[in-house]
Structure formats: C-alpha cells, structure tokens
Amino acid sequence: MKKLSIATRKCPICDEENIEILYNLNMVLDNDFPLQGNHKVVKCEKCGFIYQDSKSTLQDYENYYKNFNKYPSSPTIYEETKELFPYYMNIIDKFGKKDSKILDMGCASGLCLQFFKECGYENLVGIDPSNESIDELKKKGIEAYVGSVYCNNELKFLENKFDIIVLFGVIEHLFDVQNAVLNLDKYLKEDGIIYITAPNVERYHGYNNSISYYFNFEHINHFSSTSLNNLMVKFGYVNIYTDAYNLKLGDCSVPCFSGVYTKKDRSSDELKNDEESVKSVKKYLESYKKNINEQKKVIDDIFRKNEPIIIWGAGCVAMELLSRTNLKNCNIEAFVDNDRAKHGKKFLDIEVCPVDMLYKFDGIIVICSSLYSSDILNEIRSMNISNKVLILN
C-alpha cells in the first residue's frame, strides 16, 4: 500500500493536499538565490497531476523571474527556440489572421514575437516580469510591458483586447496556474483563443534526458494534455486543438505538446484522472537509476584521486550532483560557464568564472550539462585545450 503525504503546495489544478511522493530532488543553490533547493516530485491523489512541492512561495518565484532572469544573457536561447518558430506560426495561421492582436505572456526577450512580425503580424504585445527582457523587446520595435501572468492593475488598458494569447514554455514554470488562467481571461476577447505549449510528461519515459532537465527549480508543473484540459475546463475553456511534437535542444530531444483553447458557455469541475503521467514518470525514474549509479562511480573515482577539477556548467546538473554525490567533496578549483549572468556567483563558496580561465588549468574538466555536452566538448577542443574531459549529465 502506497504511503500518502500532505503537500505544502496543494495541487495547482484541484487544490487536493494528499500526495504520493515520487522523487526527492535536492539542489545546491547560490547563497542569495530566492528559491528553495529542496523539492518533492509528487502526484496528486485526486486528479493525478504531477508537480513539485517545496517551501518556495509565489512571491519567491515572482522575485526569481524578475531579478534572476537568464534569457537575455543565455548564449543558447536563440538556437533553442528558432526551430520551433515555423511550427508555432502554422498554428497561429490556422486560428488567426494577419490583423489578429496577439499577446505573448512570459515573452522573455521576444524572439518569437519578432518572428511573428517578420511573418506579417503587426498587432503584437509582450509581457514579462524582467525589465531586461522588455528592454530587449522594445529595441526590436515591439510593444512590451513589465508585468506577470498574475494581477497587473497598471495594465488594465490591455483588458479585452486580444484575439490570441500565447504561453510558449511558460505554464510549467508558474506557481499559481489557477490564478494565471483567471488573469489571462481578462485580456482575451470573448471569441479569442489561448495557445499553450509545454513539455509532455506522458512521454518523459521515452526519452533518456537528464533528470535535472525534467525536474528542477524552474519546471515545477508537469503537464499532459489531460491535466492541461482539467485546468482549462475548470475555468470555462474547451480544447479545440492538441498536437504532440519534439523540441531539439543540443544533444537531446524533449517531448512537448500544444493545446489551443477557446471559451465556452459554462465552467465544469469534472476531472479526468491523469493515469498515464504517473506511469511515465515512474518508468523514467526507474530507468534513470542506472545512470545515477554510473555517475556515482565516476565521481567517487575523482574524489579518491583528489585530482583538481574545473566544472563547466553552473546550472541544474551541477546543482543536483553537488547535492547528492561526492562531487561537492572533490578538489574543485572553479566553475566556468558561457552565461555571463552567472559570472561572480558562488556555489559552495567557489566562484563561477568565464571559460578563458581554462587556458591556465592543467587538471580535469568536468562537463555538467543536461543538453549541450557535445557542444561544450567541441568548444573546449576548438580552444586547443587538451585536458582530460569527463561528461556528467
């Protein structure tokens, strides 16, 4: 008989507090980081939704996305997204017109809106909590405002203005998805649509991706089409289009899906139990145990030999490995990363530096990356650095 627990964060869809804990995720974070490093990956006992439970609050996440924004500084963000723009455009063309007024909620630095503009859509608006992202979007000549998917009293003039609202890779990050949907409704015209994309938890088990890509402090909701429909139906929406696709990110292929919703006459509390998602996550976790054991062997060998190492990658893979393995006890001289926003940050009181410090290092380079290990290895060799390299992901 499975053991149930009481959630700190109730189910984001149905507010149930009884959960089954599937995995304990711990991450070593920078000292001034606003989020908790300890998460539980859980299943809601009422509707089957897979999500993450932690002591972080809505205000913690609002602070994080406003002040710790990675998107303008990320060296890979354009490459990560550009292949999907034509896919998004096909769905926009299917349900919209060139004069449709489109709101991109959580637009980051607006790469997708820029693509829409190049395709002939002119009535475009972006909203994002990051001042830096909005400044980037305004430079591209697109209307944009600092705000969030939650209450924005200063943006009331945008209410009832939009034919299409898009959330591309946003909803998996949101602490309070119910409040988010309620607020989106304010911006949408009566006959408008909401277009949402997210990673597809029903297919996690079919892709051998890093555990810290699927489960980390940002990806806190794990949707399937069933669970997203449960959420949207609750607030008076009906699904009119669903499609599965894969997102190619570096070495990996990530399963995703799209859902398009329009308003209907009444809301419903009817929930369909999301049985397939928990099966998928349990299968994935079982298969990943083998990789975890291999990682431990490699790290324990580095620890025993006490060889100096530099860790390339100050992201989720390193954060997770530093928490649960001997990596934290190894002879780490520094972290390096291409993302300039991370430079000067510290993990375990060890500084994150630009990659050019590798030129004066003779030890082992340990690549910690969930998606870009091959690209990082190629960059190291292009720098004519011949150090021994180990890959952990």
Helices and strands as residue ranges (DSSP letters): E 5-6, E 18-26, E 38-44, E 50-53, H 58-67, H 77-82, H 85-95, E 102-105, H 111-118, E 124-128, H 131-139, E 143-146, G 153-158, E 162-168, G 171-173, H 177-187, E 188-199, G 201-206, H 211-214, E 221-222, H 225-234, E 237-249, E 252-263, H 275-305, E 308-312, H 316-324, G 326-329, E 331-336, G 340-342, E 346-347, E 350-353, G 355-360, E 364-368, H 373-382, E 389-392
